[in-house]
Amino acid sequence: MFRRSRLIAATMVAGVAGTLIAVTGTSYAQTAPSPGSPGLGDRLYPMLGNGGYDVQNYDLSLFHRTKNPKQTVSGDVTITAEATQSLSRFNLDFTGDQVAAVSVNGRPADFARSGSELTVTPRQHLPAGRRFTVTVAGFTATPAPPGPDSMMGFLTTPDGTVLAGQPEASQRLFPNNNHPRDKATYTISVTGPVGWTGTASGVLQHTRSRNGYVTSTYRESHPMASELVQVAVGDFVVKRRAPVGRTAIRDVVPRRLAADLLPRLDQERAQLAWMERKIGPYPFENYGSLVVAVELGGALETQTLSLYDAGLFADEHADEASAIMAHELAHHWFGNSVSPWSWTDIWLNEGHAHFYELLHQDEAGKFQESFGAPDRETYFKAVYGMSNRLRTEHGPVGAPPDATSFFHVFNPNVYLGGALVLYALQEKIGAATFAQVQRAWVSSYRGKSASTQDFIALASRVAGEDLDPFLTGWLYGAETPPMPGHPDWTVT
């Protein structure tokens, strides 16, 4: 996710002037049936996700009855999962409107709702290690406009609906196990009136028309966190561009704005080729941009189809748009393919994305225009100078203090400070070894969720030295450590 660079720039200017086991095939001890936990105990979002099972796949169907972006949407979802304990009951996360019926393994099941929890009680307990299906039929959800405190949610726009799910908002549209620790594959079918277009994360499988409605079915065969699902339905057009290597490219924009917006998005092709040279192969089958005509206040790396608002692409924001597009693209390696084990690990997403955003703009000759500094070293020296204040105001890089506000989690220190940690690591182990660490990270954990401790262990292994004390100080210390190779840099 990217909060508009002008918000990050404002921070710069001010400174310078239980447990879920997600391992398929694991053997589980058979014990007396018991309820799965209603949350995973994440330090920042303890009630997100649910214990006792590991989702393998979602089969999600959504129905838009009319051409009204504000309409209530109905749907069904069938979830295939594996029980990680003997389950007497289990929970799903859902904050939509209504649920009509629930079945488990094809048999009706009891269900109850309390807050964000949908509790399901099957007729028979589910043995540990056994696969099962749960179908939630006839659920409904109503989109809302972006709010003043967060862009996230099941959103209405002038042209249709979109989903901005980070960190918890996907459950406002459909029931799921809403934590990036439990990634799964998806089949998403979207039905809307003829003349409207349904687009989703993944690859289009087929489109069928019947009785004045069109159903488009997409398949995301790579594991995807629920917070990264994208479903866009409305008066949109889809532009398919020449592929970059093996990666298909598609963009989705409001029909009425297509002539203006589509030419501005073509730069993503060169950016994708650039990222592949830096990090390695793109981890999914397709990529593209989704632009909506509503003020979001940021952008979001929804999987295979990054989400932006149209205001970003005004002429006066050209350099900002380039930077943010590079940021969201980098997330597809750092955050999407390799997802955080917990939300405390969010610096792994945002620090990496900001690092490569800076590097891209520097090599593209756009750094001064984008960030108000002549080059990356000057920029990082400025961030270093304000780093203790960032820690005091927002907590350590690797430990946002709380989730009482969306912006407490996605705070400037996980962006600026996260990128600074990576710069410090590069200065300590050298650019060549740092590049090996980055490539090893995205290849070793491709399609998985990984933690800060996983990153420290991998970096130590690749560098051939124990980096735990070094990175622990940079990530969790109350004060910023000395910058390797720059003894003249000081914290002001």
C-alpha positions as CSV (number, residue, x, y, z in Angstrom):
1,M,0.0,0.0,0.0
2,F,1.2,3.5,-0.7
3,R,0.0,6.6,1.1
4,R,0.4,9.4,-1.4
5,S,4.0,10.4,-1.7
6,R,3.1,14.0,-0.9
7,L,2.1,12.7,2.6
8,I,5.5,11.0,3.0
9,A,7.2,14.1,1.6
10,A,5.5,16.2,4.2
11,T,7.2,14.1,6.8
12,M,10.5,14.5,5.1
13,V,10.2,18.2,4.8
14,A,9.3,18.5,8.5
15,G,12.4,16.5,9.4
16,V,14.8,18.3,7.0
17,A,13.5,21.9,7.3
18,G,-5.0,-20.0,18.3
19,T,-2.0,-20.5,16.0
20,L,-2.7,-21.6,12.4
21,I,-0.4,-24.2,10.9
22,A,-0.4,-23.7,7.1
23,V,1.5,-26.7,6.0
24,T,-0.3,-29.1,3.6
25,G,0.2,-32.7,4.3
26,T,1.1,-32.4,8.0
27,S,0.1,-35.2,10.3
28,Y,-2.1,-34.0,13.2
29,A,-2.7,-35.8,16.5
30,Q,-6.3,-36.8,16.9
31,T,-7.7,-35.3,20.1
32,A,-11.2,-34.6,21.4
33,P,-13.1,-32.1,19.2
34,S,-12.8,-28.5,20.3
35,P,-13.6,-25.1,18.8
36,G,-11.1,-23.4,16.5
37,S,-10.0,-20.0,17.8
38,P,-11.9,-16.9,16.7
39,G,-8.7,-15.1,15.9
40,L,-5.0,-15.8,15.3
41,G,-3.8,-13.5,18.1
42,D,-1.9,-11.2,15.7
43,R,-0.3,-8.5,17.9
44,L,-1.9,-5.7,16.0
45,Y,-5.1,-7.4,14.8
46,P,-5.7,-10.2,17.3
47,M,-9.2,-11.1,15.9
48,L,-8.2,-11.3,12.3
49,G,-8.0,-14.8,10.9
50,N,-9.2,-17.9,12.6
51,G,-7.6,-21.0,14.1
52,G,-8.1,-24.7,13.5
53,Y,-8.0,-24.9,9.7
54,D,-5.9,-23.9,6.7
55,V,-7.7,-22.7,3.6
56,Q,-6.7,-24.2,0.3
57,N,-9.1,-22.6,-2.1
58,Y,-11.9,-20.1,-2.4
59,D,-14.7,-20.4,-5.1
60,L,-16.3,-17.0,-4.9
61,S,-19.4,-15.9,-7.0
62,L,-20.8,-12.4,-6.9
63,F,-24.0,-11.0,-8.5
64,H,-24.7,-7.4,-9.4
65,R,-28.3,-7.2,-10.4
66,T,-28.4,-3.6,-11.9
67,K,-26.1,-0.9,-13.2
68,N,-26.1,0.9,-9.9
69,P,-22.7,1.3,-8.2
70,K,-24.3,1.7,-4.8
71,Q,-26.4,-1.5,-5.0
72,T,-26.2,-4.3,-2.5
73,V,-24.3,-7.3,-4.0
74,S,-25.2,-10.9,-3.3
75,G,-22.9,-13.9,-3.5
76,D,-21.9,-17.4,-2.5
77,V,-18.5,-18.8,-1.5
78,T,-17.3,-22.3,-1.1
79,I,-14.1,-22.7,0.9
80,T,-11.9,-25.8,0.7
81,A,-9.8,-26.2,3.8
82,E,-7.9,-28.7,5.9
83,A,-8.6,-29.1,9.6
84,T,-5.4,-28.5,11.7
85,Q,-7.2,-29.8,14.8
86,S,-10.3,-31.8,15.5
87,L,-12.9,-29.2,15.1
88,S,-16.3,-29.0,16.8
89,R,-16.9,-25.6,15.3
90,F,-14.9,-22.9,13.5
91,N,-15.1,-19.3,12.6
92,L,-15.0,-17.1,9.4
93,D,-14.4,-13.4,9.3
94,F,-17.4,-11.4,7.8
95,T,-18.7,-7.9,8.3
96,G,-21.1,-7.8,5.3
97,D,-24.8,-7.5,5.6
98,Q,-26.6,-10.9,5.7
99,V,-26.0,-14.6,5.4
100,A,-28.8,-16.9,4.1
101,A,-27.4,-20.4,4.7
102,V,-24.2,-22.3,5.6
103,S,-23.3,-25.9,4.8
104,V,-20.3,-28.1,5.6
105,N,-19.4,-30.9,3.3
106,G,-22.8,-30.5,1.6
107,R,-24.8,-30.7,4.8
108,P,-26.6,-27.8,6.4
109,A,-24.7,-26.4,9.4
110,D,-25.7,-24.1,12.2
111,F,-24.2,-20.6,12.2
112,A,-24.3,-17.5,14.3
113,R,-22.9,-14.0,13.9
114,S,-21.3,-11.8,16.5
115,G,-19.4,-8.7,15.4
116,S,-16.9,-9.7,12.7
117,E,-17.2,-13.4,13.5
118,L,-19.3,-15.9,11.6
119,T,-19.3,-19.1,13.8
120,V,-20.1,-22.4,12.0
121,T,-21.1,-25.6,13.8
122,P,-21.1,-28.6,11.5
123,R,-23.4,-31.6,12.2
124,Q,-20.3,-33.8,12.8
125,H,-16.9,-32.8,14.0
126,L,-14.1,-32.4,11.5
127,P,-11.2,-34.7,12.1
128,A,-7.7,-33.2,12.2
129,G,-5.8,-33.5,8.9
130,R,-9.0,-34.0,6.9
131,R,-10.1,-31.7,4.0
132,F,-13.6,-30.2,4.2
133,T,-15.7,-27.7,2.4
134,V,-17.9,-24.9,3.8
135,T,-20.3,-23.0,1.6
136,V,-21.8,-19.7,2.7
137,A,-24.8,-19.1,0.4
138,G,-26.7,-15.9,-0.2
139,F,-24.5,-13.5,1.7
140,T,-25.0,-9.8,0.9
141,A,-22.7,-6.8,1.1
142,T,-23.3,-3.1,0.4
143,P,-20.4,-0.9,-0.9
144,A,-19.6,2.4,0.7
145,P,-17.5,5.4,-0.4
146,P,-13.9,5.8,0.9
147,G,-14.0,7.4,4.4
148,P,-11.9,10.3,5.7
149,D,-9.7,8.0,7.9
150,S,-9.1,5.1,5.5
151,M,-9.4,4.3,1.8
152,M,-10.1,0.7,2.6
153,G,-13.3,-1.2,2.1
154,F,-15.8,-2.6,-0.4
155,L,-16.0,0.7,-2.3
156,T,-18.5,2.4,-4.5
157,T,-17.3,4.7,-7.3
158,P,-19.1,6.7,-10.0
159,D,-18.5,3.8,-12.4
160,G,-18.9,0.7,-10.3
161,T,-17.5,-1.1,-7.3
162,V,-13.9,-2.1,-6.3
163,L,-12.3,-3.8,-3.3
164,A,-9.5,-2.3,-1.2
165,G,-9.0,-5.0,1.4
166,Q,-5.9,-4.1,3.4
167,P,-5.6,-5.0,6.2
168,E,-9.1,-6.3,7.1
169,A,-11.6,-4.9,4.7
170,S,-12.1,-7.9,2.3
171,Q,-14.4,-9.4,5.0
172,R,-16.8,-6.5,4.3
173,L,-17.5,-8.2,0.9
174,F,-17.2,-11.9,1.5
175,P,-16.6,-14.4,4.3
176,N,-13.0,-15.6,4.5
177,N,-10.1,-16.4,6.8
178,N,-8.8,-12.9,6.9
179,H,-5.1,-13.0,7.6
180,P,-2.1,-13.1,5.2
181,R,-0.7,-16.1,7.1
182,D,-3.4,-18.2,5.4
183,K,-3.1,-17.7,1.7
184,A,-5.1,-19.7,-0.8
185,T,-5.9,-20.0,-4.5
186,Y,-9.1,-18.4,-5.9
187,T,-11.7,-18.9,-8.5
188,I,-13.8,-15.7,-8.8
189,S,-17.0,-15.5,-10.9
190,V,-18.6,-12.0,-11.4
191,T,-22.0,-11.6,-12.9
192,G,-23.4,-8.2,-14.0
193,P,-25.8,-6.7,-16.5
194,V,-24.7,-6.6,-20.2
195,G,-22.7,-3.5,-20.7
196,W,-20.9,-3.7,-17.4
197,T,-17.5,-5.4,-17.1
198,G,-16.4,-7.7,-14.3
199,T,-12.7,-8.0,-13.6
200,A,-10.8,-9.8,-10.8
201,S,-7.4,-10.9,-9.6
202,G,-6.0,-13.7,-11.7
203,V,-6.5,-14.8,-15.3
204,L,-9.7,-14.7,-17.2
205,Q,-11.0,-18.3,-17.9
206,H,-14.2,-17.6,-19.7
207,T,-17.1,-15.2,-20.2
208,R,-20.7,-16.3,-20.7
209,S,-23.8,-14.3,-21.5
210,R,-27.4,-15.3,-20.5
211,N,-30.7,-13.5,-20.0
212,G,-29.2,-10.0,-20.1
213,Y,-26.3,-10.8,-17.8
214,V,-22.6,-11.6,-18.4
215,T,-20.5,-13.8,-16.1
216,S,-16.7,-13.5,-16.2
217,T,-14.7,-16.2,-14.3
218,Y,-11.1,-15.6,-13.2
219,R,-8.6,-18.0,-11.7
220,E,-5.7,-17.0,-9.4
221,S,-3.7,-20.2,-9.2
222,H,-1.0,-18.6,-7.0
223,P,-1.6,-18.3,-3.3
224,M,-3.2,-15.0,-2.4
225,A,-4.0,-13.3,0.9
226,S,-7.6,-12.3,1.3
227,E,-6.5,-8.6,1.8
228,L,-5.1,-8.6,-1.7
229,V,-8.2,-9.8,-3.6
230,Q,-9.5,-7.5,-6.3
231,V,-13.0,-7.6,-7.8
232,A,-14.0,-4.6,-9.9
233,V,-17.4,-4.5,-11.6
234,G,-18.9,-1.6,-13.5
235,D,-18.7,0.5,-16.6
236,F,-15.0,-0.3,-17.2
237,V,-13.0,-1.2,-20.2
238,V,-10.1,-3.6,-20.2
239,K,-7.0,-2.8,-22.3
240,R,-4.7,-5.7,-23.1
241,R,-1.2,-4.7,-23.9
242,A,1.8,-6.5,-25.3
243,P,3.3,-8.9,-22.7
244,V,6.5,-8.3,-20.9
245,G,8.3,-11.6,-21.4
246,R,5.8,-14.2,-20.3
247,T,3.7,-11.8,-18.3
248,A,0.4,-10.7,-19.8
249,I,-0.5,-7.0,-19.2
250,R,-4.1,-5.6,-18.8
251,D,-5.4,-2.3,-17.5
252,V,-8.9,-1.5,-16.3
253,V,-10.3,2.0,-16.3
254,P,-13.7,3.8,-16.4
255,R,-15.0,3.7,-20.0
256,R,-15.6,7.5,-20.0
257,L,-12.0,8.2,-19.0
258,A,-10.2,5.6,-21.1
259,A,-8.8,7.9,-23.8
260,D,-7.0,10.0,-21.2
261,L,-6.0,7.3,-18.7
262,L,-4.8,4.4,-20.8
263,P,-1.8,6.1,-22.4
264,R,-0.5,7.1,-18.9
265,L,-0.4,3.5,-17.7
266,D,1.8,2.1,-20.4
267,Q,4.9,2.9,-18.3
268,E,4.1,-0.2,-16.1
269,R,5.6,-2.4,-18.9
270,A,9.1,-0.8,-18.7
271,Q,8.8,-0.8,-14.9
272,L,8.0,-4.5,-14.9
273,A,11.1,-5.3,-17.0
274,W,13.2,-3.1,-14.7
275,M,12.0,-5.0,-11.6
276,E,12.7,-8.4,-13.1
277,R,16.3,-7.3,-13.8
278,K,16.7,-6.3,-10.2
279,I,14.8,-9.1,-8.4
280,G,14.0,-11.9,-10.8
281,P,11.0,-13.3,-12.6
282,Y,7.6,-11.7,-11.9
283,P,5.8,-14.1,-9.5
284,F,2.3,-14.2,-11.2
285,E,0.8,-14.8,-14.6
286,N,-0.4,-11.2,-15.3
287,Y,-0.1,-7.6,-14.2
288,G,-1.9,-4.4,-14.7
289,S,-3.5,-1.3,-13.2
290,L,-7.0,-0.5,-12.1
291,V,-7.9,3.2,-12.0
292,V,-11.1,4.5,-10.4
293,A,-12.6,8.0,-10.4
294,V,-12.8,8.5,-6.6
295,E,-10.3,10.0,-4.2
296,L,-8.6,7.1,-2.4
297,G,-5.7,9.0,-0.8
298,G,-3.4,6.2,-1.7
299,A,-2.8,3.2,-3.9
300,L,-3.0,-0.6,-3.2
301,E,-1.2,-3.6,-4.5
302,T,-4.2,-5.8,-5.1
303,Q,-2.8,-9.0,-6.6
304,T,-2.2,-8.8,-10.4
305,L,-4.1,-5.5,-10.6
306,S,-2.8,-2.6,-8.6
307,L,-5.5,0.0,-7.6
308,Y,-5.1,3.8,-8.1
309,D,-7.4,6.8,-8.2
310,A,-7.7,8.9,-11.3
311,G,-6.4,12.1,-9.6
312,L,-3.0,10.6,-9.4
313,F,-2.6,10.7,-13.2
314,A,-3.3,14.4,-13.6
315,D,-0.5,16.1,-15.5
316,E,0.9,17.8,-12.4
317,H,1.4,14.5,-10.7
318,A,3.3,12.7,-13.5
319,D,6.5,12.1,-11.4
320,E,4.4,11.1,-8.4
321,A,2.5,8.6,-10.5
322,S,5.7,7.0,-11.8
323,A,7.0,6.6,-8.3
324,I,3.7,5.2,-6.9
325,M,3.3,2.8,-9.8
326,A,6.9,1.5,-9.1
327,H,6.0,1.1,-5.4
328,E,2.9,-1.0,-6.1
329,L,4.6,-3.1,-8.6
330,A,7.5,-3.9,-6.2
331,H,4.8,-5.1,-3.7
332,H,4.0,-8.0,-6.0
333,W,7.3,-9.5,-4.9
334,F,7.4,-8.0,-1.4
335,G,4.0,-8.3,0.2
336,N,2.0,-10.3,-2.3
337,S,4.2,-13.2,-3.3
338,V,6.0,-13.1,0.0
339,S,3.4,-12.1,2.5
340,P,3.9,-11.0,6.1
341,W,3.6,-13.7,8.8
342,S,2.0,-11.0,11.1
343,W,1.0,-7.4,10.6
344,T,3.9,-6.4,12.8
345,D,6.1,-7.5,9.9
346,I,4.6,-4.8,7.6
347,W,8.0,-3.1,7.2
348,L,8.9,-6.1,5.0
349,N,6.2,-4.9,2.6
350,E,6.5,-1.2,2.8
351,G,10.2,-0.8,3.4
352,H,11.0,-2.9,0.4
353,A,8.5,-1.2,-1.9
354,H,9.7,2.2,-0.9
355,F,13.4,1.1,-1.4
356,Y,12.7,0.0,-5.0
357,E,10.5,3.0,-5.7
358,L,13.4,5.2,-4.7
359,L,15.9,3.2,-6.8
360,H,13.6,3.2,-9.8
361,Q,13.2,7.0,-9.7
362,D,16.9,7.5,-9.2
363,E,17.8,5.3,-12.2
364,A,15.1,6.9,-14.3
365,G,16.5,10.4,-13.6
366,K,13.3,11.5,-11.8
367,F,14.5,11.6,-8.2
368,Q,14.7,15.3,-7.7
369,E,11.2,15.8,-9.1
370,S,9.8,12.9,-7.1
371,F,11.4,13.4,-3.7
372,G,13.0,16.8,-3.6
373,A,16.5,15.5,-3.2
374,P,19.3,15.1,-5.8
375,D,19.8,11.4,-5.2
376,R,19.2,8.4,-2.9
377,E,22.2,9.0,-0.7
378,T,21.1,12.5,0.1
379,Y,17.6,11.3,0.8
380,F,18.7,8.5,3.1
381,K,21.0,10.9,5.0
382,A,18.0,13.1,5.6
383,V,15.9,10.2,6.7
384,Y,18.7,9.1,9.0
385,G,18.8,12.5,10.5
386,M,15.1,12.4,11.5
387,S,15.1,8.7,12.4
388,N,15.0,9.0,16.2
389,R,12.0,11.3,15.9
390,L,10.3,8.8,13.6
391,R,10.9,6.0,16.3
392,T,9.6,8.2,19.1
393,E,6.5,9.2,17.2
394,H,5.6,6.0,15.4
395,G,7.5,3.2,17.3
396,P,10.4,1.1,16.0
397,V,10.5,0.1,12.4
398,G,9.7,-3.5,13.1
399,A,7.1,-3.0,15.8
400,P,4.3,-0.5,15.0
401,P,2.8,0.4,18.4
402,D,-0.9,-0.4,17.9
403,A,-3.7,-0.6,15.5
404,T,-6.1,1.9,17.0
405,S,-5.8,3.8,13.7
406,F,-5.1,2.5,10.2
407,F,-2.3,5.1,10.1
408,H,-0.7,3.8,13.3
409,V,0.1,0.6,11.4
410,F,0.9,2.1,8.0
411,N,2.9,4.9,9.6
412,P,5.9,6.9,8.0
413,N,8.5,4.8,9.9
414,V,7.6,1.5,8.2
415,Y,8.0,3.3,4.9
416,L,11.0,5.6,5.4
417,G,12.5,3.7,8.3
418,G,12.0,0.4,6.6
419,A,13.8,1.5,3.5
420,L,16.6,3.0,5.7
421,V,17.1,-0.4,7.3
422,L,17.6,-2.0,3.9
423,Y,20.0,0.8,2.9
424,A,21.9,0.2,6.2
425,L,22.0,-3.6,5.4
426,Q,23.3,-2.9,1.9
427,E,26.0,-0.6,3.3
428,K,27.1,-3.3,5.8
429,I,27.2,-6.4,3.5
430,G,27.9,-4.7,0.2
431,A,25.7,-4.1,-2.8
432,A,26.4,-7.5,-4.5
433,T,25.6,-9.6,-1.3
434,F,22.6,-7.4,-0.6
435,A,21.2,-8.2,-4.1
436,Q,21.8,-11.9,-3.4
437,V,19.8,-11.6,-0.2
438,Q,16.9,-9.9,-2.0
439,R,16.7,-12.5,-4.7
440,A,17.0,-15.3,-2.2
441,W,14.2,-13.8,-0.1
442,V,11.7,-13.7,-3.0
443,S,12.6,-17.1,-4.3
444,S,12.8,-19.0,-1.0
445,Y,9.5,-17.7,0.3
446,R,7.6,-17.4,-3.0
447,G,3.9,-18.0,-2.4
448,K,4.4,-18.2,1.3
449,S,4.2,-16.0,4.4
450,A,7.4,-15.1,6.2
451,S,8.4,-13.1,9.3
452,T,11.1,-10.6,10.2
453,Q,13.0,-13.3,12.0
454,D,12.9,-15.3,8.7
455,F,14.4,-12.4,6.9
456,I,17.2,-12.0,9.5
457,A,18.0,-15.7,9.3
458,L,18.1,-15.7,5.5
459,A,20.2,-12.5,5.3
460,S,22.6,-14.0,7.8
461,R,22.9,-17.2,5.8
462,V,23.5,-15.5,2.5
463,A,25.9,-13.0,3.9
464,G,27.8,-15.7,5.9
465,E,27.7,-13.7,9.1
466,D,25.3,-13.4,12.1
467,L,23.3,-10.3,11.3
468,D,20.8,-10.7,14.1
469,P,22.4,-8.1,16.5
470,F,22.8,-5.6,13.6
471,L,19.2,-5.9,12.2
472,T,17.6,-6.2,15.7
473,G,19.1,-2.9,16.6
474,W,17.9,-1.3,13.4
475,L,14.4,-2.8,13.6
476,Y,13.6,-2.7,17.3
477,G,16.0,-0.3,19.0
478,A,14.8,2.9,20.7
479,E,17.5,4.8,19.0
480,T,18.9,4.5,15.5
481,P,22.3,2.7,15.3
482,P,25.3,4.2,13.4
483,M,25.1,4.0,9.6
484,P,27.8,1.7,8.2
485,G,30.2,3.5,5.9
486,H,28.9,6.9,6.9
487,P,30.5,7.9,10.2
488,D,29.7,11.6,9.5
489,W,25.9,10.9,9.4
490,T,24.2,12.2,12.6
491,V,20.7,12.0,14.0
492,T,19.4,15.5,14.7
